[in-house]
Amino acid sequence: MNGRPQIEPDAAASAPDVIGVERSEGPAVAALLAVGIGAFVLGLLTTLAEASTTIRDWLQLTDAVGPLSGKTTFAVIAWLIAWGGLHLALRERARLTTGVLVTTGVLLAAGLLGTFPVFFELFASE
Amino acid sequence: MELTGPELWGLVHGMVFGALFLLAFAGGLAELHLLRPTTETPSGLRVSARRIGLGVTSMAVLAWGTVITGTWIVYPDYREQVPTSPRSILLADPATEAWHTFGMEWKEHVAWLSPMLATVVAFIVLYYGVALARNDRLRRTAMTLFILAFAIAAVAGAFGALITKAAPIQ
């Protein structure tokens, strides 16, 4: 028991304006895939910066913050561009399928792996 | 008794933005869990949806505040190339170097996933509003992302506290 009154689903669903406007799942799908892409890019850049001094130097947007400045800035940019593009492409038609959830999960897992020191240090260039 | 600039920003980063985000999590998760037609009256669902939208949006803002202040204001002092910086102190002693090579290296990267995830949760709640109550799969997906955002923030916060204890920013 959660302490709140239990409402019959049918009664709630049939009441006017209870459940809001029917909206396509497309925008949610776009947001999910985009955050997966953003996470993947962050993991990829983190690992690439470890593997290559050229990439590490390129990612160093400011000396004070070091390569972290580029890794995070470009990951956020990739996330926002992916979100915008996917939103425009999917907003009217996509469904929140198991495939979308699995793809998002795989991208997020790859991003988490790429930002894990024990993993990215395997690619250390020196 | 006074705080230096870096100490003050460390507090804002960890104890204001970061701690508020972590403290707000349980309430937000409970609200998302209860956003179902079986647990609220129709008018209650509408009020809950608005309240959750405000809550998770605030949390997303807090998460962004945490990583932006952490990376762009606190981190430069941490990694300064002088013998007295926390990074230098930790790396100088084999007994403490893992706080940097594992703890800080993980925290500084993975923490950025938390605001991205929290923003997506905020978007889903704001965009779908009360309609989320009948889309169980989407609501559960939002809850999963919310939990992941919290878990990542908790890892980053825990390492932040422990690293600060081992080698405080001054």
Boltz contact constraints between the chains, C-beta under 6 A:
constraints:
  - contact:
      token1: [A, 4]
      token2: [B, 39]
      max_distance: 6.0
  - contact:
      token1: [A, 7]
      token2: [B, 38]
      max_distance: 6.0
  - contact:
      token1: [A, 9]
      token2: [B, 37]
      max_distance: 6.0
  - contact:
      token1: [A, 9]
      token2: [B, 38]
      max_distance: 6.0
  - contact:
      token1: [A, 12]
      token2: [B, 37]
      max_distance: 6.0
  - contact:
      token1: [A, 12]
      token2: [B, 42]
      max_distance: 6.0
  - contact:
      token1: [A, 13]
      token2: [B, 37]
      max_distance: 6.0
  - contact:
      token1: [A, 15]
      token2: [B, 42]
      max_distance: 6.0
  - contact:
      token1: [A, 18]
      token2: [B, 42]
      max_distance: 6.0
  - contact:
      token1: [A, 19]
      token2: [B, 131]
      max_distance: 6.0
  - contact:
      token1: [A, 19]
      token2: [B, 134]
      max_distance: 6.0
  - contact:
      token1: [A, 20]
      token2: [B, 129]
      max_distance: 6.0
  - contact:
      token1: [A, 20]
      token2: [B, 130]
      max_distance: 6.0
  - contact:
      token1: [A, 20]
      token2: [B, 131]
      max_distance: 6.0
  - contact:
      token1: [A, 23]
      token2: [B, 128]
      max_distance: 6.0
  - contact:
      token1: [A, 23]
      token2: [B, 131]
      max_distance: 6.0
  - contact:
      token1: [A, 27]
      token2: [B, 127]
      max_distance: 6.0
  - contact:
      token1: [A, 28]
      token2: [B, 124]
      max_distance: 6.0
  - contact:
      token1: [A, 28]
      token2: [B, 138]
      max_distance: 6.0
  - contact:
      token1: [A, 31]
      token2: [B, 120]
      max_distance: 6.0
  - contact:
      token1: [A, 31]
      token2: [B, 123]
      max_distance: 6.0
  - contact:
      token1: [A, 35]
      token2: [B, 116]
      max_distance: 6.0
  - contact:
      token1: [A, 35]
      token2: [B, 120]
      max_distance: 6.0
  - contact:
      token1: [A, 38]
      token2: [B, 116]
      max_distance: 6.0
  - contact:
      token1: [A, 39]
      token2: [B, 113]
      max_distance: 6.0
  - contact:
      token1: [A, 46]
      token2: [B, 109]
      max_distance: 6.0
  - contact:
      token1: [A, 64]
      token2: [B, 76]
      max_distance: 6.0
  - contact:
      token1: [A, 65]
      token2: [B, 75]
      max_distance: 6.0
  - contact:
      token1: [A, 65]
      token2: [B, 76]
      max_distance: 6.0
  - contact:
      token1: [A, 68]
      token2: [B, 108]
      max_distance: 6.0
  - contact:
      token1: [A, 72]
      token2: [B, 112]
      max_distance: 6.0
  - contact:
      token1: [A, 79]
      token2: [B, 116]
      max_distance: 6.0
  - contact:
      token1: [A, 96]
      token2: [B, 137]
      max_distance: 6.0
  - contact:
      token1: [A, 96]
      token2: [B, 138]
      max_distance: 6.0
  - contact:
      token1: [A, 115]
      token2: [B, 109]
      max_distance: 6.0
  - contact:
      token1: [A, 115]
      token2: [B, 110]
      max_distance: 6.0
  - contact:
      token1: [A, 117]
      token2: [B, 102]
      max_distance: 6.0
  - contact:
      token1: [A, 117]
      token2: [B, 105]
      max_distance: 6.0
  - contact:
      token1: [A, 117]
      token2: [B, 106]
      max_distance: 6.0
